[in-house]
Amino acid sequence: MDVKAERRRALAAVAEWLRCPACAGALALSERSLACPSGHSFDVARQGYVTLTTGRPGPGTGDSAAMVAGFSLAMAWSVESWQMT
Ligand SMILES: [Zn+2]
């Protein structure tokens, strides 16, 4: 099985549920990153995960950077878990 293709498929499957932490725009998967229509982009790590952090709280969400980081970790974990099944 092509692991990289599998991971990419998994990421594409969850991308529609993700929102940009900077502007809350929809994220779309491109070659090596997730990007929103406003031009914020987040690199896909070689291991297949994406860290959705801006280093500052998102506008109007009340989420702290730590909360956003925790969410990113949770997403990475759930994608990994999903791949195991
Ligand atoms: Zn954005």
PDB file of the backbone (N, CA, C, O) and the ligand in Angstrom, with CONECT records:
HET     ZN  A 101       1
ATOM      1  N   MET A   1       0.849  -1.209   0.000  1.00  0.00           N
ATOM      2  CA  MET A   1       0.000   0.000   0.000  1.00  0.00           C
ATOM      3  C   MET A   1       0.874   1.245   0.000  1.00  0.00           C
ATOM      4  O   MET A   1       1.894   1.292   0.688  1.00  0.00           O
ATOM      5  N   ASP A   2       0.490   2.221  -0.747  1.00  0.00           N
ATOM      6  CA  ASP A   2       1.211   3.493  -0.787  1.00  0.00           C
ATOM      7  C   ASP A   2       0.813   4.342   0.421  1.00  0.00           C
ATOM      8  O   ASP A   2      -0.256   4.953   0.441  1.00  0.00           O
ATOM      9  N   VAL A   3       1.697   4.368   1.434  1.00  0.00           N
ATOM     10  CA  VAL A   3       1.389   5.078   2.673  1.00  0.00           C
ATOM     11  C   VAL A   3       1.182   6.561   2.437  1.00  0.00           C
ATOM     12  O   VAL A   3       0.284   7.166   3.023  1.00  0.00           O
ATOM     13  N   LYS A   4       2.009   7.154   1.579  1.00  0.00           N
ATOM     14  CA  LYS A   4       1.885   8.589   1.333  1.00  0.00           C
ATOM     15  C   LYS A   4       0.542   8.933   0.695  1.00  0.00           C
ATOM     16  O   LYS A   4      -0.077   9.941   1.036  1.00  0.00           O
ATOM     17  N   ALA A   5       0.107   8.099  -0.218  1.00  0.00           N
ATOM     18  CA  ALA A   5      -1.184   8.323  -0.863  1.00  0.00           C
ATOM     19  C   ALA A   5      -2.317   8.148   0.148  1.00  0.00           C
ATOM     20  O   ALA A   5      -3.312   8.871   0.126  1.00  0.00           O
ATOM     21  N   GLU A   6      -2.135   7.155   1.044  1.00  0.00           N
ATOM     22  CA  GLU A   6      -3.140   6.901   2.085  1.00  0.00           C
ATOM     23  C   GLU A   6      -3.274   8.112   2.998  1.00  0.00           C
ATOM     24  O   GLU A   6      -4.379   8.559   3.307  1.00  0.00           O
ATOM     25  N   ARG A   7      -2.100   8.647   3.433  1.00  0.00           N
ATOM     26  CA  ARG A   7      -2.117   9.801   4.319  1.00  0.00           C
ATOM     27  C   ARG A   7      -2.734  10.998   3.631  1.00  0.00           C
ATOM     28  O   ARG A   7      -3.485  11.757   4.242  1.00  0.00           O
ATOM     29  N   ARG A   8      -2.418  11.166   2.365  1.00  0.00           N
ATOM     30  CA  ARG A   8      -2.955  12.300   1.622  1.00  0.00           C
ATOM     31  C   ARG A   8      -4.480  12.171   1.505  1.00  0.00           C
ATOM     32  O   ARG A   8      -5.213  13.155   1.606  1.00  0.00           O
ATOM     33  N   ARG A   9      -4.925  10.950   1.294  1.00  0.00           N
ATOM     34  CA  ARG A   9      -6.362  10.701   1.182  1.00  0.00           C
ATOM     35  C   ARG A   9      -7.054  11.023   2.516  1.00  0.00           C
ATOM     36  O   ARG A   9      -8.137  11.607   2.553  1.00  0.00           O
ATOM     37  N   ALA A  10      -6.388  10.620   3.611  1.00  0.00           N
ATOM     38  CA  ALA A  10      -6.939  10.877   4.946  1.00  0.00           C
ATOM     39  C   ALA A  10      -7.020  12.380   5.204  1.00  0.00           C
ATOM     40  O   ALA A  10      -8.007  12.877   5.747  1.00  0.00           O
ATOM     41  N   LEU A  11      -5.967  13.092   4.807  1.00  0.00           N
ATOM     42  CA  LEU A  11      -5.926  14.534   5.038  1.00  0.00           C
ATOM     43  C   LEU A  11      -6.989  15.235   4.181  1.00  0.00           C
ATOM     44  O   LEU A  11      -7.657  16.163   4.638  1.00  0.00           O
ATOM     45  N   ALA A  12      -7.130  14.780   2.949  1.00  0.00           N
ATOM     46  CA  ALA A  12      -8.134  15.368   2.068  1.00  0.00           C
ATOM     47  C   ALA A  12      -9.530  15.144   2.644  1.00  0.00           C
ATOM     48  O   ALA A  12     -10.415  15.990   2.515  1.00  0.00           O
ATOM     49  N   ALA A  13      -9.708  13.990   3.282  1.00  0.00           N
ATOM     50  CA  ALA A  13     -11.017  13.651   3.848  1.00  0.00           C
ATOM     51  C   ALA A  13     -11.394  14.568   5.004  1.00  0.00           C
ATOM     52  O   ALA A  13     -12.566  14.901   5.181  1.00  0.00           O
ATOM     53  N   VAL A  14     -10.395  14.978   5.797  1.00  0.00           N
ATOM     54  CA  VAL A  14     -10.701  15.844   6.946  1.00  0.00           C
ATOM     55  C   VAL A  14     -10.592  17.324   6.605  1.00  0.00           C
ATOM     56  O   VAL A  14     -11.089  18.167   7.352  1.00  0.00           O
ATOM     57  N   ALA A  15      -9.947  17.652   5.485  1.00  0.00           N
ATOM     58  CA  ALA A  15      -9.701  19.063   5.142  1.00  0.00           C
ATOM     59  C   ALA A  15     -10.992  19.865   5.085  1.00  0.00           C
ATOM     60  O   ALA A  15     -11.016  21.037   5.459  1.00  0.00           O
ATOM     61  N   GLU A  16     -12.065  19.234   4.616  1.00  0.00           N
ATOM     62  CA  GLU A  16     -13.328  19.962   4.486  1.00  0.00           C
ATOM     63  C   GLU A  16     -13.927  20.345   5.831  1.00  0.00           C
ATOM     64  O   GLU A  16     -14.799  21.210   5.909  1.00  0.00           O
ATOM     65  N   TRP A  17     -13.445  19.682   6.910  1.00  0.00           N
ATOM     66  CA  TRP A  17     -13.953  19.980   8.247  1.00  0.00           C
ATOM     67  C   TRP A  17     -13.099  21.025   8.956  1.00  0.00           C
ATOM     68  O   TRP A  17     -13.462  21.513  10.027  1.00  0.00           O
ATOM     69  N   LEU A  18     -11.976  21.361   8.361  1.00  0.00           N
ATOM     70  CA  LEU A  18     -11.048  22.284   9.011  1.00  0.00           C
ATOM     71  C   LEU A  18     -11.293  23.719   8.566  1.00  0.00           C
ATOM     72  O   LEU A  18     -11.772  23.980   7.462  1.00  0.00           O
ATOM     73  N   ARG A  19     -10.947  24.646   9.466  1.00  0.00           N
ATOM     74  CA  ARG A  19     -11.060  26.066   9.152  1.00  0.00           C
ATOM     75  C   ARG A  19      -9.744  26.747   9.454  1.00  0.00           C
ATOM     76  O   ARG A  19      -9.013  26.335  10.355  1.00  0.00           O
ATOM     77  N   CYS A  20      -9.445  27.783   8.706  1.00  0.00           N
ATOM     78  CA  CYS A  20      -8.226  28.548   8.917  1.00  0.00           C
ATOM     79  C   CYS A  20      -8.267  29.191  10.309  1.00  0.00           C
ATOM     80  O   CYS A  20      -9.246  29.855  10.648  1.00  0.00           O
ATOM     81  N   PRO A  21      -7.209  29.001  11.123  1.00  0.00           N
ATOM     82  CA  PRO A  21      -7.197  29.595  12.465  1.00  0.00           C
ATOM     83  C   PRO A  21      -7.012  31.110  12.433  1.00  0.00           C
ATOM     84  O   PRO A  21      -7.243  31.779  13.441  1.00  0.00           O
ATOM     85  N   ALA A  22      -6.602  31.656  11.300  1.00  0.00           N
ATOM     86  CA  ALA A  22      -6.382  33.102  11.203  1.00  0.00           C
ATOM     87  C   ALA A  22      -7.650  33.835  10.788  1.00  0.00           C
ATOM     88  O   ALA A  22      -7.939  34.911  11.310  1.00  0.00           O
ATOM     89  N   CYS A  23      -8.421  33.261   9.843  1.00  0.00           N
ATOM     90  CA  CYS A  23      -9.581  33.984   9.323  1.00  0.00           C
ATOM     91  C   CYS A  23     -10.849  33.133   9.279  1.00  0.00           C
ATOM     92  O   CYS A  23     -11.906  33.608   8.864  1.00  0.00           O
ATOM     93  N   ALA A  24     -10.741  31.878   9.707  1.00  0.00           N
ATOM     94  CA  ALA A  24     -11.887  30.960   9.729  1.00  0.00           C
ATOM     95  C   ALA A  24     -12.397  30.586   8.340  1.00  0.00           C
ATOM     96  O   ALA A  24     -13.505  30.071   8.191  1.00  0.00           O
ATOM     97  N   GLY A  25     -11.578  30.851   7.329  1.00  0.00           N
ATOM     98  CA  GLY A  25     -11.951  30.451   5.971  1.00  0.00           C
ATOM     99  C   GLY A  25     -11.816  28.948   5.790  1.00  0.00           C
ATOM    100  O   GLY A  25     -11.126  28.283   6.562  1.00  0.00           O
ATOM    101  N   ALA A  26     -12.472  28.417   4.774  1.00  0.00           N
ATOM    102  CA  ALA A  26     -12.374  26.984   4.488  1.00  0.00           C
ATOM    103  C   ALA A  26     -10.971  26.658   4.001  1.00  0.00           C
ATOM    104  O   ALA A  26     -10.365  27.432   3.260  1.00  0.00           O
ATOM    105  N   LEU A  27     -10.463  25.519   4.417  1.00  0.00           N
ATOM    106  CA  LEU A  27      -9.130  25.107   3.992  1.00  0.00           C
ATOM    107  C   LEU A  27      -9.226  24.071   2.880  1.00  0.00           C
ATOM    108  O   LEU A  27     -10.049  23.156   2.924  1.00  0.00           O
ATOM    109  N   ALA A  28      -8.358  24.239   1.879  1.00  0.00           N
ATOM    110  CA  ALA A  28      -8.328  23.284   0.777  1.00  0.00           C
ATOM    111  C   ALA A  28      -6.929  22.692   0.689  1.00  0.00           C
ATOM    112  O   ALA A  28      -5.935  23.387   0.895  1.00  0.00           O
ATOM    113  N   LEU A  29      -6.863  21.417   0.385  1.00  0.00           N
ATOM    114  CA  LEU A  29      -5.585  20.733   0.292  1.00  0.00           C
ATOM    115  C   LEU A  29      -4.977  20.950  -1.092  1.00  0.00           C
ATOM    116  O   LEU A  29      -5.587  20.646  -2.117  1.00  0.00           O
ATOM    117  N   SER A  30      -3.753  21.488  -1.086  1.00  0.00           N
ATOM    118  CA  SER A  30      -3.038  21.589  -2.360  1.00  0.00           C
ATOM    119  C   SER A  30      -1.859  20.626  -2.300  1.00  0.00           C
ATOM    120  O   SER A  30      -1.844  19.724  -1.462  1.00  0.00           O
ATOM    121  N   GLU A  31      -0.889  20.800  -3.156  1.00  0.00           N
ATOM    122  CA  GLU A  31       0.224  19.843  -3.252  1.00  0.00           C
ATOM    123  C   GLU A  31       0.899  19.535  -1.910  1.00  0.00           C
ATOM    124  O   GLU A  31       0.996  18.378  -1.504  1.00  0.00           O
ATOM    125  N   ARG A  32       1.363  20.591  -1.231  1.00  0.00           N
ATOM    126  CA  ARG A  32       2.120  20.378   0.015  1.00  0.00           C
ATOM    127  C   ARG A  32       1.553  21.153   1.188  1.00  0.00           C
ATOM    128  O   ARG A  32       2.200  21.242   2.231  1.00  0.00           O
ATOM    129  N   SER A  33       0.355  21.718   1.046  1.00  0.00           N
ATOM    130  CA  SER A  33      -0.156  22.529   2.141  1.00  0.00           C
ATOM    131  C   SER A  33      -1.679  22.602   2.127  1.00  0.00           C
ATOM    132  O   SER A  33      -2.340  22.236   1.155  1.00  0.00           O
ATOM    133  N   LEU A  34      -2.208  23.097   3.257  1.00  0.00           N
ATOM    134  CA  LEU A  34      -3.617  23.442   3.340  1.00  0.00           C
ATOM    135  C   LEU A  34      -3.662  24.958   3.225  1.00  0.00           C
ATOM    136  O   LEU A  34      -2.871  25.647   3.868  1.00  0.00           O
ATOM    137  N   ALA A  35      -4.565  25.483   2.423  1.00  0.00           N
ATOM    138  CA  ALA A  35      -4.627  26.928   2.259  1.00  0.00           C
ATOM    139  C   ALA A  35      -6.072  27.394   2.263  1.00  0.00           C
ATOM    140  O   ALA A  35      -6.977  26.678   1.836  1.00  0.00           O
ATOM    141  N   CYS A  36      -6.273  28.641   2.766  1.00  0.00           N
ATOM    142  CA  CYS A  36      -7.605  29.227   2.767  1.00  0.00           C
ATOM    143  C   CYS A  36      -7.684  30.248   1.630  1.00  0.00           C
ATOM    144  O   CYS A  36      -6.661  30.609   1.048  1.00  0.00           O
ATOM    145  N   PRO A  37      -8.895  30.712   1.314  1.00  0.00           N
ATOM    146  CA  PRO A  37      -9.055  31.668   0.203  1.00  0.00           C
ATOM    147  C   PRO A  37      -8.345  33.003   0.454  1.00  0.00           C
ATOM    148  O   PRO A  37      -8.060  33.741  -0.489  1.00  0.00           O
ATOM    149  N   SER A  38      -8.056  33.318   1.741  1.00  0.00           N
ATOM    150  CA  SER A  38      -7.388  34.573   2.063  1.00  0.00           C
ATOM    151  C   SER A  38      -5.869  34.479   1.940  1.00  0.00           C
ATOM    152  O   SER A  38      -5.162  35.468   2.132  1.00  0.00           O
ATOM    153  N   GLY A  39      -5.382  33.304   1.625  1.00  0.00           N
ATOM    154  CA  GLY A  39      -3.953  33.170   1.375  1.00  0.00           C
ATOM    155  C   GLY A  39      -3.124  32.655   2.531  1.00  0.00           C
ATOM    156  O   GLY A  39      -1.903  32.546   2.415  1.00  0.00           O
ATOM    157  N   HIS A  40      -3.775  32.330   3.663  1.00  0.00           N
ATOM    158  CA  HIS A  40      -3.014  31.707   4.750  1.00  0.00           C
ATOM    159  C   HIS A  40      -2.778  30.256   4.349  1.00  0.00           C
ATOM    160  O   HIS A  40      -3.687  29.577   3.872  1.00  0.00           O
ATOM    161  N   SER A  41      -1.564  29.794   4.546  1.00  0.00           N
ATOM    162  CA  SER A  41      -1.324  28.395   4.206  1.00  0.00           C
ATOM    163  C   SER A  41      -0.532  27.707   5.303  1.00  0.00           C
ATOM    164  O   SER A  41       0.237  28.335   6.031  1.00  0.00           O
ATOM    165  N   PHE A  42      -0.736  26.416   5.403  1.00  0.00           N
ATOM    166  CA  PHE A  42      -0.154  25.603   6.464  1.00  0.00           C
ATOM    167  C   PHE A  42       0.476  24.381   5.827  1.00  0.00           C
ATOM    168  O   PHE A  42      -0.202  23.572   5.195  1.00  0.00           O
ATOM    169  N   ASP A  43       1.785  24.258   6.002  1.00  0.00           N
ATOM    170  CA  ASP A  43       2.515  23.171   5.360  1.00  0.00           C
ATOM    171  C   ASP A  43       2.118  21.804   5.899  1.00  0.00           C
ATOM    172  O   ASP A  43       1.893  21.629   7.096  1.00  0.00           O
ATOM    173  N   VAL A  44       2.039  20.852   4.998  1.00  0.00           N
ATOM    174  CA  VAL A  44       1.804  19.465   5.391  1.00  0.00           C
ATOM    175  C   VAL A  44       3.170  18.861   5.701  1.00  0.00           C
ATOM    176  O   VAL A  44       4.059  18.843   4.850  1.00  0.00           O
ATOM    177  N   ALA A  45       3.326  18.368   6.929  1.00  0.00           N
ATOM    178  CA  ALA A  45       4.597  17.759   7.323  1.00  0.00           C
ATOM    179  C   ALA A  45       4.812  16.465   6.548  1.00  0.00           C
ATOM    180  O   ALA A  45       3.867  15.853   6.048  1.00  0.00           O
ATOM    181  N   ARG A  46       6.076  16.064   6.461  1.00  0.00           N
ATOM    182  CA  ARG A  46       6.416  14.850   5.731  1.00  0.00           C
ATOM    183  C   ARG A  46       5.680  13.643   6.305  1.00  0.00           C
ATOM    184  O   ARG A  46       5.356  12.696   5.589  1.00  0.00           O
ATOM    185  N   GLN A  47       5.418  13.698   7.633  1.00  0.00           N
ATOM    186  CA  GLN A  47       4.719  12.588   8.283  1.00  0.00           C
ATOM    187  C   GLN A  47       3.227  12.615   7.988  1.00  0.00           C
ATOM    188  O   GLN A  47       2.512  11.685   8.360  1.00  0.00           O
ATOM    189  N   GLY A  48       2.749  13.653   7.334  1.00  0.00           N
ATOM    190  CA  GLY A  48       1.366  13.686   6.908  1.00  0.00           C
ATOM    191  C   GLY A  48       0.429  14.510   7.764  1.00  0.00           C
ATOM    192  O   GLY A  48      -0.782  14.493   7.543  1.00  0.00           O
ATOM    193  N   TYR A  49       0.970  15.242   8.750  1.00  0.00           N
ATOM    194  CA  TYR A  49       0.081  16.060   9.570  1.00  0.00           C
ATOM    195  C   TYR A  49       0.290  17.539   9.288  1.00  0.00           C
ATOM    196  O   TYR A  49       1.306  17.945   8.724  1.00  0.00           O
ATOM    197  N   VAL A  50      -0.690  18.331   9.692  1.00  0.00           N
ATOM    198  CA  VAL A  50      -0.626  19.775   9.501  1.00  0.00           C
ATOM    199  C   VAL A  50      -0.821  20.446  10.844  1.00  0.00           C
ATOM    200  O   VAL A  50      -1.721  20.082  11.601  1.00  0.00           O
ATOM    201  N   THR A  51       0.016  21.423  11.143  1.00  0.00           N
ATOM    202  CA  THR A  51      -0.143  22.174  12.374  1.00  0.00           C
ATOM    203  C   THR A  51      -0.838  23.494  12.051  1.00  0.00           C
ATOM    204  O   THR A  51      -0.280  24.361  11.379  1.00  0.00           O
ATOM    205  N   LEU A  52      -2.074  23.624  12.547  1.00  0.00           N
ATOM    206  CA  LEU A  52      -2.853  24.831  12.269  1.00  0.00           C
ATOM    207  C   LEU A  52      -2.676  25.833  13.398  1.00  0.00           C
ATOM    208  O   LEU A  52      -3.558  26.000  14.240  1.00  0.00           O
ATOM    209  N   THR A  53      -1.533  26.494  13.407  1.00  0.00           N
ATOM    210  CA  THR A  53      -1.297  27.506  14.427  1.00  0.00           C
ATOM    211  C   THR A  53      -0.877  28.808  13.771  1.00  0.00           C
ATOM    212  O   THR A  53      -0.217  28.815  12.732  1.00  0.00           O
ATOM    213  N   THR A  54      -1.268  29.901  14.391  1.00  0.00           N
ATOM    214  CA  THR A  54      -0.892  31.214  13.872  1.00  0.00           C
ATOM    215  C   THR A  54       0.046  31.922  14.835  1.00  0.00           C
ATOM    216  O   THR A  54       0.656  32.935  14.489  1.00  0.00           O
ATOM    217  N   GLY A  55       0.160  31.382  16.054  1.00  0.00           N
ATOM    218  CA  GLY A  55       0.982  32.024  17.058  1.00  0.00           C
ATOM    219  C   GLY A  55       0.231  33.133  17.765  1.00  0.00           C
ATOM    220  O   GLY A  55       0.790  33.827  18.614  1.00  0.00           O
ATOM    221  N   ARG A  56      -1.029  33.300  17.421  1.00  0.00           N
ATOM    222  CA  ARG A  56      -1.866  34.290  18.110  1.00  0.00           C
ATOM    223  C   ARG A  56      -3.316  33.798  18.041  1.00  0.00           C
ATOM    224  O   ARG A  56      -3.656  32.979  17.187  1.00  0.00           O
ATOM    225  N   PRO A  57      -4.159  34.298  18.934  1.00  0.00           N
ATOM    226  CA  PRO A  57      -5.554  33.859  18.919  1.00  0.00           C
ATOM    227  C   PRO A  57      -6.254  34.257  17.627  1.00  0.00           C
ATOM    228  O   PRO A  57      -5.959  35.303  17.050  1.00  0.00           O
ATOM    229  N   GLY A  58      -7.169  33.429  17.183  1.00  0.00           N
ATOM    230  CA  GLY A  58      -7.931  33.756  15.992  1.00  0.00           C
ATOM    231  C   GLY A  58      -8.914  34.877  16.293  1.00  0.00           C
ATOM    232  O   GLY A  58      -9.330  35.039  17.441  1.00  0.00           O
ATOM    233  N   PRO A  59      -9.294  35.657  15.277  1.00  0.00           N
ATOM    234  CA  PRO A  59     -10.201  36.785  15.501  1.00  0.00           C
ATOM    235  C   PRO A  59     -11.608  36.333  15.884  1.00  0.00           C
ATOM    236  O   PRO A  59     -12.231  35.537  15.181  1.00  0.00           O
ATOM    237  N   GLY A  60     -12.093  36.847  16.998  1.00  0.00           N
ATOM    238  CA  GLY A  60     -13.483  36.604  17.376  1.00  0.00           C
ATOM    239  C   GLY A  60     -13.792  35.206  17.868  1.00  0.00           C
ATOM    240  O   GLY A  60     -14.949  34.902  18.161  1.00  0.00           O
ATOM    241  N   THR A  61     -12.800  34.353  17.966  1.00  0.00           N
ATOM    242  CA  THR A  61     -13.104  32.990  18.376  1.00  0.00           C
ATOM    243  C   THR A  61     -12.947  32.822  19.873  1.00  0.00           C
ATOM    244  O   THR A  61     -13.594  31.964  20.474  1.00  0.00           O
ATOM    245  N   GLY A  62     -12.075  33.649  20.494  1.00  0.00           N
ATOM    246  CA  GLY A  62     -11.821  33.495  21.914  1.00  0.00           C
ATOM    247  C   GLY A  62     -10.879  32.344  22.193  1.00  0.00           C
ATOM    248  O   GLY A  62     -10.541  32.083  23.348  1.00  0.00           O
ATOM    249  N   ASP A  63     -10.450  31.652  21.149  1.00  0.00           N
ATOM    250  CA  ASP A  63      -9.512  30.552  21.333  1.00  0.00           C
ATOM    251  C   ASP A  63      -8.107  31.096  21.558  1.00  0.00           C
ATOM    252  O   ASP A  63      -7.645  31.963  20.816  1.00  0.00           O
ATOM    253  N   SER A  64      -7.450  30.601  22.554  1.00  0.00           N
ATOM    254  CA  SER A  64      -6.057  30.976  22.757  1.00  0.00           C
ATOM    255  C   SER A  64      -5.200  30.172  21.789  1.00  0.00           C
ATOM    256  O   SER A  64      -5.639  29.161  21.240  1.00  0.00           O
ATOM    257  N   ALA A  65      -3.971  30.639  21.590  1.00  0.00           N
ATOM    258  CA  ALA A  65      -3.056  29.896  20.714  1.00  0.00           C
ATOM    259  C   ALA A  65      -2.867  28.480  21.241  1.00  0.00           C
ATOM    260  O   ALA A  65      -2.754  27.529  20.468  1.00  0.00           O
ATOM    261  N   ALA A  66      -2.835  28.348  22.568  1.00  0.00           N
ATOM    262  CA  ALA A  66      -2.647  27.015  23.164  1.00  0.00           C
ATOM    263  C   ALA A  66      -3.823  26.104  22.824  1.00  0.00           C
ATOM    264  O   ALA A  66      -3.640  24.919  22.541  1.00  0.00           O
ATOM    265  N   MET A  67      -5.026  26.662  22.853  1.00  0.00           N
ATOM    266  CA  MET A  67      -6.205  25.859  22.518  1.00  0.00           C
ATOM    267  C   MET A  67      -6.157  25.416  21.064  1.00  0.00           C
ATOM    268  O   MET A  67      -6.472  24.272  20.738  1.00  0.00           O
ATOM    269  N   VAL A  68      -5.757  26.342  20.194  1.00  0.00           N
ATOM    270  CA  VAL A  68      -5.654  26.006  18.769  1.00  0.00           C
ATOM    271  C   VAL A  68      -4.606  24.924  18.572  1.00  0.00           C
ATOM    272  O   VAL A  68      -4.806  23.980  17.808  1.00  0.00           O
ATOM    273  N   ALA A  69      -3.475  25.073  19.276  1.00  0.00           N
ATOM    274  CA  ALA A  69      -2.409  24.073  19.164  1.00  0.00           C
ATOM    275  C   ALA A  69      -2.912  22.723  19.647  1.00  0.00           C
ATOM    276  O   ALA A  69      -2.618  21.695  19.036  1.00  0.00           O
ATOM    277  N   GLY A  70      -3.673  22.716  20.743  1.00  0.00           N
ATOM    278  CA  GLY A  70      -4.221  21.471  21.265  1.00  0.00           C
ATOM    279  C   GLY A  70      -5.156  20.832  20.267  1.00  0.00           C
ATOM    280  O   GLY A  70      -5.171  19.611  20.113  1.00  0.00           O
ATOM    281  N   PHE A  71      -5.929  21.646  19.592  1.00  0.00           N
ATOM    282  CA  PHE A  71      -6.847  21.134  18.579  1.00  0.00           C
ATOM    283  C   PHE A  71      -6.068  20.493  17.436  1.00  0.00           C
ATOM    284  O   PHE A  71      -6.442  19.433  16.934  1.00  0.00           O
ATOM    285  N   SER A  72      -4.968  21.155  17.027  1.00  0.00           N
ATOM    286  CA  SER A  72      -4.148  20.617  15.943  1.00  0.00           C
ATOM    287  C   SER A  72      -3.606  19.248  16.319  1.00  0.00           C
ATOM    288  O   SER A  72      -3.612  18.322  15.509  1.00  0.00           O
ATOM    289  N   LEU A  73      -3.138  19.128  17.557  1.00  0.00           N
ATOM    290  CA  LEU A  73      -2.608  17.850  18.017  1.00  0.00           C
ATOM    291  C   LEU A  73      -3.700  16.799  18.010  1.00  0.00           C
ATOM    292  O   LEU A  73      -3.472  15.658  17.609  1.00  0.00           O
ATOM    293  N   ALA A  74      -4.895  17.189  18.459  1.00  0.00           N
ATOM    294  CA  ALA A  74      -6.007  16.250  18.498  1.00  0.00           C
ATOM    295  C   ALA A  74      -6.351  15.786  17.084  1.00  0.00           C
ATOM    296  O   ALA A  74      -6.636  14.609  16.860  1.00  0.00           O
ATOM    297  N   MET A  75      -6.323  16.717  16.139  1.00  0.00           N
ATOM    298  CA  MET A  75      -6.624  16.359  14.752  1.00  0.00           C
ATOM    299  C   MET A  75      -5.576  15.388  14.221  1.00  0.00           C
ATOM    300  O   MET A  75      -5.905  14.386  13.586  1.00  0.00           O
ATOM    301  N   ALA A  76      -4.291  15.704  14.493  1.00  0.00           N
ATOM    302  CA  ALA A  76      -3.210  14.837  14.019  1.00  0.00           C
ATOM    303  C   ALA A  76      -3.385  13.440  14.602  1.00  0.00           C
ATOM    304  O   ALA A  76      -3.213  12.433  13.915  1.00  0.00           O
ATOM    305  N   TRP A  77      -3.733  13.407  15.892  1.00  0.00           N
ATOM    306  CA  TRP A  77      -3.911  12.114  16.552  1.00  0.00           C
ATOM    307  C   TRP A  77      -5.074  11.352  15.940  1.00  0.00           C
ATOM    308  O   TRP A  77      -4.966  10.149  15.702  1.00  0.00           O
ATOM    309  N   SER A  78      -6.178  12.028  15.682  1.00  0.00           N
ATOM    310  CA  SER A  78      -7.356  11.330  15.176  1.00  0.00           C
ATOM    311  C   SER A  78      -7.134  10.836  13.747  1.00  0.00           C
ATOM    312  O   SER A  78      -7.629   9.774  13.367  1.00  0.00           O
ATOM    313  N   VAL A  79      -6.388  11.610  12.959  1.00  0.00           N
ATOM    314  CA  VAL A  79      -6.091  11.166  11.604  1.00  0.00           C
ATOM    315  C   VAL A  79      -5.213   9.916  11.662  1.00  0.00           C
ATOM    316  O   VAL A  79      -5.437   8.948  10.936  1.00  0.00           O
ATOM    317  N   GLU A  80      -4.199   9.957  12.549  1.00  0.00           N
ATOM    318  CA  GLU A  80      -3.320   8.795  12.699  1.00  0.00           C
ATOM    319  C   GLU A  80      -4.117   7.577  13.137  1.00  0.00           C
ATOM    320  O   GLU A  80      -3.921   6.479  12.616  1.00  0.00           O
ATOM    321  N   SER A  81      -5.021   7.771  14.100  1.00  0.00           N
ATOM    322  CA  SER A  81      -5.817   6.662  14.610  1.00  0.00           C
ATOM    323  C   SER A  81      -6.714   6.090  13.521  1.00  0.00           C
ATOM    324  O   SER A  81      -6.888   4.879  13.388  1.00  0.00           O
ATOM    325  N   TRP A  82      -7.274   7.015  12.752  1.00  0.00           N
ATOM    326  CA  TRP A  82      -8.173   6.584  11.680  1.00  0.00           C
ATOM    327  C   TRP A  82      -7.438   5.730  10.663  1.00  0.00           C
ATOM    328  O   TRP A  82      -7.997   4.786  10.105  1.00  0.00           O
ATOM    329  N   GLN A  83      -6.166   6.078  10.426  1.00  0.00           N
ATOM    330  CA  GLN A  83      -5.379   5.349   9.454  1.00  0.00           C
ATOM    331  C   GLN A  83      -5.063   3.926   9.914  1.00  0.00           C
ATOM    332  O   GLN A  83      -4.824   3.037   9.098  1.00  0.00           O
ATOM    333  N   MET A  84      -5.066   3.725  11.232  1.00  0.00           N
ATOM    334  CA  MET A  84      -4.721   2.418  11.771  1.00  0.00           C
ATOM    335  C   MET A  84      -5.835   1.401  11.520  1.00  0.00           C
ATOM    336  O   MET A  84      -5.590   0.195  11.519  1.00  0.00           O
ATOM    337  N   THR A  85      -7.025   1.876  11.313  1.00  0.00           N
ATOM    338  CA  THR A  85      -8.153   0.955  11.171  1.00  0.00           C
ATOM    339  C   THR A  85      -8.251   0.405   9.766  1.00  0.00           C
ATOM    340  O   THR A  85      -9.147  -0.387   9.475  1.00  0.00           O
TER     341      THR A  85
HETATM  342 ZN    ZN A 101      -7.102  32.280   6.421  1.00  0.00          ZN2+
END
